[in-house]
Amino acid sequence: MGLKNLKVNYKINIISIITIILLAIVTAVLYNGMSKINNSYENSSLISDLAINITKTSEQGLQVSNALRGIIINPSDTKAKDNFIQAVKELDDLILVLKDSSKNFQGFEKFEIASLYASQIEVLNKIVEKLKNNETLTKEDNSLSTKEWRPLKAALLKWQERNYERNREIRSEFNDTISTTTSFIVTILGITILSILIIIQLISRNIVTSLNIFQSGLLSFFAFSNKESTKVELINLNSTDEFGTMTKVINQNIVKTQDLITQDNALIEDVKRVVNEVKSGNLDSKIEKSTINEELEELKSSFNEMLEVTKRNVCSDINRVVDVLDNFAKLNFTKKIENDNGKVQVV
């Protein structure tokens, strides 16, 4: 169905519907983009927190090594022993935090942190037991601890590098998402504005065209009704909208009025003909034309009755005059003409 066949309110509603649809698309895209941005932000925050914990773990491992060397250098330093035991406990707590991160990240298993730390903590626990039993530590204890710490430290560094790399990837995805979402939204908004402008122009042009055709036909009809024109044409507007409905009604009235005026004009011309014939002395003429105009039809009937009465009266008067003249021809001068009131009329 063409645009011209839509009701005017439907045409106007098209703009609202298209606007709502396009804005819904923009909202959906914006929501999706914001969700991705939020996920990227959360992932980046989690990775940053993880990176901090890995750094703390590495630093704590170094703290354990330093405390152990301090004990070996000065076996009687009680504070150094307490620091070492506390450092081991804090290292164990940090490893538990890293292990818990495996719910979101696979680095703990991927870089075998669990197995490497198991070897490390076994050595450290033995050293702690020695300290609690007041046994003297040797360089071999330090060497063994350092030997187990190095692969764990290396694994932690690799995990940290992977986190940094992943963070860069997330930031790149974050920027791409913002760029893509922004471009898409700008494009959709541009399409929305352009579509609305085009539709407004099409609807406006359609309405204006219909109005012009309707106005032209209506003015032609008024000119014909006011006897300013001798002919009228039907409004040529083929649509099923409000203008089409009004056009159908107007065209029906144009046909009806045209027939009425044509009949009236024909009757009036017939009246003129009869009048001219009566002027010529022909009293047998009658108005023959008819019209659906009740006033003119009543006037026609009255006029024809008047002609009939006049004809009868004239014929009667002529007959009386002829009768008197016949009597006069017979030298009978007593015959007189009386009018309808019974009075003598001099001839």
One Martini backbone bead per residue (centre of mass of N, CA, C, O) as a GRO file, in nm:
protein
  347
    1MET     BB    1   0.096   0.036   0.024
    2GLY     BB    2   0.083   0.352  -0.020
    3LEU     BB    3   0.130   0.656   0.120
    4LYS     BB    4  -0.145   0.787   0.014
    5ASN     BB    5  -0.327   0.550   0.168
    6LEU     BB    6  -0.265   0.677   0.428
    7LYS     BB    7  -0.327   0.801   0.703
    8VAL     BB    8  -0.230   1.084   0.851
    9ASN     BB    9  -0.173   0.962   1.135
   10TYR     BB   10   0.006   0.737   1.022
   11LYS     BB   11   0.220   0.912   0.894
   12ILE     BB   12   0.304   1.041   1.163
   13ASN     BB   13   0.363   0.770   1.317
   14ILE     BB   14   0.605   0.677   1.154
   15ILE     BB   15   0.810   0.861   1.283
   16SER     BB   16   0.786   0.748   1.570
   17ILE     BB   17   0.849   0.454   1.507
   18ILE     BB   18   1.129   0.490   1.379
   19THR     BB   19   1.253   0.637   1.618
   20ILE     BB   20   1.213   0.409   1.826
   21ILE     BB   21   1.368   0.188   1.677
   22LEU     BB   22   1.641   0.336   1.651
   23LEU     BB   23   1.670   0.395   1.955
   24ALA     BB   24   1.667   0.099   2.038
   25ILE     BB   25   1.924   0.026   1.889
   26VAL     BB   26   2.105   0.226   2.033
   27THR     BB   27   2.052   0.116   2.318
   28ALA     BB   28   2.151  -0.172   2.266
   29VAL     BB   29   2.435  -0.097   2.176
   30LEU     BB   30   2.508   0.066   2.425
   31TYR     BB   31   2.466  -0.161   2.628
   32ASN     BB   32   2.668  -0.357   2.504
   33GLY     BB   33   2.910  -0.168   2.519
   34MET     BB   34   2.896  -0.118   2.828
   35SER     BB   35   2.932  -0.412   2.905
   36LYS     BB   36   3.210  -0.445   2.780
   37ILE     BB   37   3.342  -0.218   2.935
   38ASN     BB   38   3.282  -0.331   3.216
   39ASN     BB   39   3.429  -0.600   3.175
   40SER     BB   40   3.702  -0.478   3.112
   41TYR     BB   41   3.730  -0.328   3.379
   42GLU     BB   42   3.706  -0.572   3.567
   43ASN     BB   43   3.940  -0.734   3.446
   44SER     BB   44   4.152  -0.517   3.490
   45SER     BB   45   4.119  -0.504   3.797
   46LEU     BB   46   4.183  -0.801   3.856
   47ILE     BB   47   4.465  -0.799   3.727
   48SER     BB   48   4.579  -0.577   3.904
   49ASP     BB   49   4.539  -0.727   4.170
   50LEU     BB   50   4.705  -0.971   4.090
   51ALA     BB   51   4.970  -0.820   4.036
   52ILE     BB   52   5.003  -0.723   4.324
   53ASN     BB   53   5.014  -1.009   4.457
   54ILE     BB   54   5.259  -1.108   4.300
   55THR     BB   55   5.448  -0.890   4.397
   56LYS     BB   56   5.417  -0.953   4.696
   57THR     BB   57   5.520  -1.244   4.676
   58SER     BB   58   5.800  -1.178   4.571
   59GLU     BB   59   5.878  -0.994   4.806
   60GLN     BB   60   5.831  -1.207   5.025
   61GLY     BB   61   6.041  -1.405   4.926
   62LEU     BB   62   6.275  -1.207   4.972
   63GLN     BB   63   6.222  -1.172   5.274
   64VAL     BB   64   6.283  -1.462   5.349
   65SER     BB   65   6.575  -1.469   5.247
   66ASN     BB   66   6.680  -1.235   5.422
   67ALA     BB   67   6.606  -1.358   5.696
   68LEU     BB   68   6.778  -1.612   5.663
   69ARG     BB   69   7.053  -1.470   5.637
   70GLY     BB   70   7.040  -1.327   5.911
   71ILE     BB   71   7.049  -1.588   6.081
   72ILE     BB   72   7.317  -1.701   5.976
   73ILE     BB   73   7.487  -1.457   6.059
   74ASN     BB   74   7.285  -1.432   6.336
   75PRO     BB   75   7.180  -1.680   6.545
   76SER     BB   76   7.100  -1.483   6.808
   77ASP     BB   77   6.870  -1.344   6.646
   78THR     BB   78   6.549  -1.331   6.744
   79LYS     BB   79   6.412  -1.128   6.548
   80ALA     BB   80   6.490  -1.277   6.288
   81LYS     BB   81   6.329  -1.531   6.347
   82ASP     BB   82   6.050  -1.393   6.363
   83ASN     BB   83   6.058  -1.272   6.081
   84PHE     BB   84   6.072  -1.538   5.929
   85ILE     BB   85   5.811  -1.669   6.029
   86GLN     BB   86   5.628  -1.436   5.935
   87ALA     BB   87   5.711  -1.444   5.635
   88VAL     BB   88   5.609  -1.732   5.581
   89LYS     BB   89   5.314  -1.679   5.652
   90GLU     BB   90   5.265  -1.451   5.440
   91LEU     BB   91   5.338  -1.623   5.196
   92ASP     BB   92   5.113  -1.830   5.236
   93ASP     BB   93   4.879  -1.629   5.212
   94LEU     BB   94   4.943  -1.532   4.922
   95ILE     BB   95   4.917  -1.809   4.787
   96LEU     BB   96   4.616  -1.840   4.857
   97VAL     BB   97   4.525  -1.598   4.690
   98LEU     BB   98   4.631  -1.708   4.418
   99LYS     BB   99   4.463  -1.967   4.425
  100ASP     BB  100   4.183  -1.815   4.423
  101SER     BB  101   4.229  -1.685   4.129
  102SER     BB  102   4.153  -1.949   3.959
  103LYS     BB  103   3.853  -1.870   3.909
  104ASN     BB  104   3.959  -1.643   3.681
  105PHE     BB  105   4.251  -1.773   3.658
  106GLN     BB  106   4.515  -1.997   3.506
  107GLY     BB  107   4.808  -1.937   3.622
  108PHE     BB  108   4.846  -2.127   3.864
  109GLU     BB  109   4.847  -2.383   3.677
  110LYS     BB  110   5.015  -2.303   3.425
  111PHE     BB  111   5.283  -2.227   3.627
  112GLU     BB  112   5.300  -2.423   3.871
  113ILE     BB  113   5.275  -2.300   4.167
  114ALA     BB  114   5.197  -2.529   4.357
  115SER     BB  115   5.445  -2.720   4.321
  116LEU     BB  116   5.665  -2.509   4.378
  117TYR     BB  117   5.562  -2.431   4.662
  118ALA     BB  118   5.573  -2.707   4.794
  119SER     BB  119   5.882  -2.719   4.794
  120GLN     BB  120   5.934  -2.455   4.943
  121ILE     BB  121   5.761  -2.505   5.209
  122GLU     BB  122   5.911  -2.755   5.299
  123VAL     BB  123   6.178  -2.613   5.360
  124LEU     BB  124   6.067  -2.386   5.547
  125ASN     BB  125   5.942  -2.573   5.765
  126LYS     BB  126   6.210  -2.700   5.852
  127ILE     BB  127   6.335  -2.437   5.945
  128VAL     BB  128   6.123  -2.368   6.156
  129GLU     BB  129   6.170  -2.621   6.330
  130LYS     BB  130   6.458  -2.557   6.400
  131LEU     BB  131   6.397  -2.292   6.544
  132LYS     BB  132   6.203  -2.413   6.758
  133ASN     BB  133   6.459  -2.621   6.843
  134ASN     BB  134   6.730  -2.452   6.840
  135GLU     BB  135   6.864  -2.481   6.575
  136THR     BB  136   7.122  -2.462   6.355
  137LEU     BB  137   7.189  -2.292   6.078
  138THR     BB  138   7.281  -2.330   5.738
  139LYS     BB  139   7.389  -2.281   5.420
  140GLU     BB  140   7.223  -2.517   5.312
  141ASP     BB  141   6.949  -2.398   5.381
  142ASN     BB  142   6.978  -2.153   5.199
  143SER     BB  143   7.033  -2.301   4.932
  144LEU     BB  144   6.773  -2.468   4.928
  145SER     BB  145   6.579  -2.226   4.932
  146THR     BB  146   6.693  -2.086   4.679
  147LYS     BB  147   6.643  -2.320   4.480
  148GLU     BB  148   6.324  -2.319   4.521
  149TRP     BB  149   6.272  -2.011   4.458
  150ARG     BB  150   6.357  -1.956   4.164
  151PRO     BB  151   6.124  -2.102   4.002
  152LEU     BB  152   5.899  -1.949   4.147
  153LYS     BB  153   5.986  -1.668   4.062
  154ALA     BB  154   5.977  -1.719   3.755
  155ALA     BB  155   5.676  -1.791   3.746
  156LEU     BB  156   5.576  -1.524   3.859
  157LEU     BB  157   5.694  -1.348   3.629
  158LYS     BB  158   5.537  -1.482   3.396
  159TRP     BB  159   5.264  -1.419   3.507
  160GLN     BB  160   5.304  -1.114   3.511
  161GLU     BB  161   5.352  -1.077   3.206
  162ARG     BB  162   5.076  -1.194   3.124
  163ASN     BB  163   4.911  -0.975   3.266
  164TYR     BB  164   5.020  -0.736   3.109
  165GLU     BB  165   4.934  -0.842   2.834
  166ARG     BB  166   4.631  -0.868   2.902
  167ASN     BB  167   4.590  -0.572   2.973
  168ARG     BB  168   4.657  -0.467   2.691
  169GLU     BB  169   4.429  -0.619   2.550
  170ILE     BB  170   4.196  -0.492   2.709
  171ARG     BB  171   4.256  -0.201   2.629
  172SER     BB  172   4.221  -0.251   2.329
  173GLU     BB  173   3.930  -0.354   2.351
  174PHE     BB  174   3.824  -0.103   2.488
  175ASN     BB  175   3.888   0.094   2.256
  176ASP     BB  176   3.735  -0.060   2.036
  177THR     BB  177   3.458  -0.048   2.170
  178ILE     BB  178   3.434   0.256   2.182
  179SER     BB  179   3.474   0.310   1.882
  180THR     BB  180   3.249   0.126   1.772
  181THR     BB  181   3.013   0.238   1.937
  182THR     BB  182   3.039   0.530   1.850
  183SER     BB  183   3.014   0.485   1.544
  184PHE     BB  184   2.740   0.343   1.551
  185ILE     BB  185   2.578   0.563   1.690
  186VAL     BB  186   2.636   0.786   1.487
  187THR     BB  187   2.518   0.633   1.247
  188ILE     BB  188   2.231   0.588   1.359
  189LEU     BB  189   2.170   0.885   1.408
  190GLY     BB  190   2.207   0.968   1.116
  191ILE     BB  191   1.990   0.780   1.003
  192THR     BB  192   1.760   0.887   1.172
  193ILE     BB  193   1.763   1.179   1.076
  194LEU     BB  194   1.746   1.118   0.773
  195SER     BB  195   1.486   0.951   0.780
  196ILE     BB  196   1.304   1.164   0.904
  197LEU     BB  197   1.343   1.380   0.686
  198ILE     BB  198   1.244   1.210   0.448
  199ILE     BB  199   0.963   1.142   0.563
  200ILE     BB  200   0.870   1.430   0.603
  201GLN     BB  201   0.893   1.509   0.306
  202LEU     BB  202   0.702   1.295   0.190
  203ILE     BB  203   0.454   1.364   0.362
  204SER     BB  204   0.439   1.664   0.295
  205ARG     BB  205   0.417   1.632  -0.011
  206ASN     BB  206   0.162   1.458  -0.006
  207ILE     BB  207  -0.019   1.660   0.144
  208VAL     BB  208   0.020   1.906  -0.042
  209THR     BB  209  -0.078   1.772  -0.301
  210SER     BB  210  -0.360   1.702  -0.198
  211LEU     BB  211  -0.440   1.993  -0.128
  212ASN     BB  212  -0.411   2.116  -0.410
  213ILE     BB  213  -0.611   1.933  -0.554
  214PHE     BB  214  -0.849   1.990  -0.366
  215GLN     BB  215  -0.854   2.300  -0.400
  216SER     BB  216  -0.892   2.312  -0.707
  217GLY     BB  217  -1.160   2.150  -0.714
  218LEU     BB  218  -1.319   2.332  -0.517
  219LEU     BB  219  -1.298   2.599  -0.678
  220SER     BB  220  -1.438   2.488  -0.930
  221PHE     BB  221  -1.706   2.425  -0.789
  222PHE     BB  222  -1.769   2.714  -0.689
  223ALA     BB  223  -1.768   2.848  -0.969
  224PHE     BB  224  -2.007   2.679  -1.073
  225SER     BB  225  -2.213   2.749  -0.847
  226ASN     BB  226  -2.161   3.078  -0.910
  227LYS     BB  227  -2.154   3.109  -1.236
  228GLU     BB  228  -1.835   3.138  -1.326
  229SER     BB  229  -1.886   2.855  -1.460
  230THR     BB  230  -1.976   2.594  -1.707
  231LYS     BB  231  -1.768   2.399  -1.569
  232VAL     BB  232  -1.678   2.076  -1.413
  233GLU     BB  233  -1.437   1.889  -1.234
  234LEU     BB  234  -1.321   1.628  -1.101
  235ILE     BB  235  -1.141   1.514  -0.843
  236ASN     BB  236  -0.797   1.396  -0.888
  237LEU     BB  237  -0.799   1.169  -0.613
  238ASN     BB  238  -0.621   0.866  -0.541
  239SER     BB  239  -0.729   0.778  -0.222
  240THR     BB  240  -0.766   0.652   0.141
  241ASP     BB  241  -0.766   0.898   0.283
  242GLU     BB  242  -0.900   1.183   0.393
  243PHE     BB  243  -0.887   1.313   0.112
  244GLY     BB  244  -1.032   1.083  -0.036
  245THR     BB  245  -1.296   1.100   0.122
  246MET     BB  246  -1.361   1.396   0.055
  247THR     BB  247  -1.352   1.362  -0.252
  248LYS     BB  248  -1.588   1.167  -0.277
  249VAL     BB  249  -1.802   1.361  -0.164
  250ILE     BB  250  -1.755   1.598  -0.358
  251ASN     BB  251  -1.803   1.443  -0.624
  252GLN     BB  252  -2.095   1.371  -0.563
  253ASN     BB  253  -2.184   1.676  -0.542
  254ILE     BB  254  -2.098   1.761  -0.821
  255VAL     BB  255  -2.285   1.578  -0.980
  256LYS     BB  256  -2.547   1.672  -0.848
  257THR     BB  257  -2.515   1.977  -0.907
  258GLN     BB  258  -2.478   1.958  -1.211
  259ASP     BB  259  -2.753   1.835  -1.267
  260LEU     BB  260  -2.921   2.060  -1.138
  261ILE     BB  261  -2.816   2.299  -1.308
  262THR     BB  262  -2.885   2.178  -1.581
  263GLN     BB  263  -3.189   2.158  -1.527
  264ASP     BB  264  -3.238   2.453  -1.458
  265ASN     BB  265  -3.137   2.572  -1.725
  266ALA     BB  266  -3.333   2.420  -1.906
  267LEU     BB  267  -3.591   2.536  -1.778
  268ILE     BB  268  -3.530   2.836  -1.825
  269GLU     BB  269  -3.515   2.813  -2.134
  270ASP     BB  270  -3.804   2.711  -2.162
  271VAL     BB  271  -3.936   2.962  -2.047
  272LYS     BB  272  -3.835   3.155  -2.263
  273ARG     BB  273  -3.972   3.017  -2.495
  274VAL     BB  274  -4.266   3.048  -2.396
  275VAL     BB  275  -4.269   3.352  -2.370
  276ASN     BB  276  -4.214   3.410  -2.670
  277GLU     BB  277  -4.471   3.262  -2.773
  278VAL     BB  278  -4.676   3.430  -2.618
  279LYS     BB  279  -4.597   3.696  -2.751
  280SER     BB  280  -4.691   3.560  -3.037
  281GLY     BB  281  -4.980   3.406  -2.940
  282ASN     BB  282  -4.893   3.128  -2.809
  283LEU     BB  283  -5.099   2.935  -2.582
  284ASP     BB  284  -4.993   2.620  -2.619
  285SER     BB  285  -4.762   2.646  -2.450
  286LYS     BB  286  -4.514   2.456  -2.254
  287ILE     BB  287  -4.341   2.344  -1.991
  288GLU     BB  288  -4.126   2.055  -2.021
  289LYS     BB  289  -3.917   2.079  -1.829
  290SER     BB  290  -3.719   1.931  -1.562
  291THR     BB  291  -3.665   1.918  -1.195
  292ILE     BB  292  -3.534   1.866  -0.860
  293ASN     BB  293  -3.625   2.146  -0.809
  294GLU     BB  294  -3.888   2.233  -0.624
  295GLU     BB  295  -3.928   2.538  -0.681
  296LEU     BB  296  -3.917   2.524  -0.992
  297GLU     BB  297  -4.140   2.310  -1.024
  298GLU     BB  298  -4.359   2.486  -0.897
  299LEU     BB  299  -4.331   2.721  -1.095
  300LYS     BB  300  -4.400   2.559  -1.347
  301SER     BB  301  -4.685   2.478  -1.264
  302SER     BB  302  -4.793   2.766  -1.230
  303PHE     BB  303  -4.731   2.862  -1.516
  304ASN     BB  304  -4.902   2.650  -1.667
  305GLU     BB  305  -5.168   2.725  -1.529
  306MET     BB  306  -5.171   3.016  -1.623
  307LEU     BB  307  -5.181   2.948  -1.925
  308GLU     BB  308  -5.445   2.787  -1.913
  309VAL     BB  309  -5.625   3.013  -1.801
  310THR     BB  310  -5.562   3.220  -2.016
  311LYS     BB  311  -5.662   3.054  -2.252
  312ARG     BB  312  -5.954   3.025  -2.158
  313ASN     BB  313  -6.021   3.325  -2.133
  314VAL     BB  314  -5.956   3.408  -2.418
  315CYS     BB  315  -6.146   3.214  -2.560
  316SER     BB  316  -6.405   3.321  -2.427
  317ASP     BB  317  -6.383   3.613  -2.521
  318ILE     BB  318  -6.377   3.551  -2.819
  319ASN     BB  319  -6.651   3.409  -2.835
  320ARG     BB  320  -6.818   3.658  -2.743
  321VAL     BB  321  -6.729   3.844  -2.964
  322VAL     BB  322  -6.823   3.670  -3.198
  323ASP     BB  323  -7.122   3.665  -3.113
  324VAL     BB  324  -7.172   3.970  -3.128
  325LEU     BB  325  -7.085   4.002  -3.424
  326ASP     BB  326  -7.303   3.819  -3.538
  327ASN     BB  327  -7.541   3.997  -3.438
  328PHE     BB  328  -7.453   4.250  -3.585
  329ALA     BB  329  -7.477   4.121  -3.867
  330LYS     BB  330  -7.804   4.086  -3.792
  331LEU     BB  331  -7.888   4.358  -3.647
  332ASN     BB  332  -7.808   4.285  -3.337
  333PHE     BB  333  -7.774   4.535  -3.071
  334THR     BB  334  -7.840   4.380  -2.786
  335LYS     BB  335  -7.576   4.260  -2.755
  336LYS     BB  336  -7.362   4.181  -2.477
  337ILE     BB  337  -7.069   4.213  -2.278
  338GLU     BB  338  -6.966   4.018  -2.008
  339ASN     BB  339  -6.811   3.977  -1.735
  340ASP     BB  340  -6.733   3.781  -1.460
  341ASN     BB  341  -6.911   4.003  -1.276
  342GLY     BB  342  -7.172   4.096  -1.465
  343LYS     BB  343  -7.077   4.329  -1.624
  344VAL     BB  344  -7.088   4.566  -1.850
  345GLN     BB  345  -6.918   4.567  -2.159
  346VAL     BB  346  -6.778   4.770  -2.369
  347VAL     BB  347  -6.724   4.759  -2.736
   0.00000   0.00000   0.00000
